[in-house]
Amino acid sequence: MIVAMQAEATESQINHICDRIREFGYTPHVIRGTERTVIAAIGPGDKKEHIESLKSADGVEDAFPILQPFKLVSREVKKQRSAIQVGDVTIGDGGFVIMAGPCSVEGYEQLMSTAEAVAASGARILRGGAYKPRTSPYDFQGLAEEGLKLLAEARNRTGLKVITEVLDTEDVELVAEYADVLQIGARNMQNFALLKKLGEINRPVMLKRGLSATIKEFLLSAEYIVTHGNPNVMLCERGIRTFETATRNTLDIAAVPLLNELTHLPVVIDPSHATGKRSLVRPLAKAAVAVGADGLMTEVHPRPEEAWSDGPQSLRFEEFAAMMREIEPYINLRKSESN
């Protein structure tokens, strides 16, 4: 259920409501907005007698059930969009943040040249895989900690923040030592042990939508992270598996405005994995801005034909620079419309 406190509610009244919520067998989550405080009571069922009891308490403006199966990530609980802070980079405040870099960290020269190129063109976050989940066990699996160290060095050299994927609960703390944002890949969207572990760390998380996941399943996976203590979650639409074979996956562009209706979490689009074709990345980047995404994740490589993974969908440096120039008018238009 949701308990909306009055604007003038005291801290003592808020604490009293939290105690009452616990007595009823729920877990209280206090969400402080600019105008008032809302308390989400998470637990099995929203009993009418509990709601009526809380409505009559001092400092309470209203109490009502949460209708969505996902609770803390829903717009019912928090009307205002969440903005996630990654150092000096903000995702979800109405701007458009670019995350770019190679699919896999292959070595020093490849990563440093890519980091410098994407930073020069306006990217704010460097992506790069140190641990790579691959369909075939014979494909390159990543450089592991060596790759993490290279990502950290690239951050020191360019000022870019770093996002990289974590695959296993055993690696979460190690990856968190080096990365600013931890990514959960599509194959791990419903790895519930990993989701719970990421709920316990003090790092933003980007959750990618599973290959065949519904929006409800996607948001319930995000709910796992938030309910375990980490509210700093962003969602990534990276294409779903359909009957179509002309592209690697099918980018569900409608998912962005739908997610913006259902959740307060920021939404990012990954057109590289969605299409598998570099020629489609640039037009879909424009679509991402137009449809209301908070950011873009794209793959960039100095020599895509030599890439150890995902070469066909990786942009060359000049192609990435051209994409950034092409989307700038769309970003500026969106800013002017929001002012």
Summary of the structure (lengths in Angstrom):
residues: 339
radius of gyration: 21.0
end to end distance: 34.2
largest distance: 67.3
contacts: 1189
relative contact order: 0.12
helix: 40%
strand: 20%
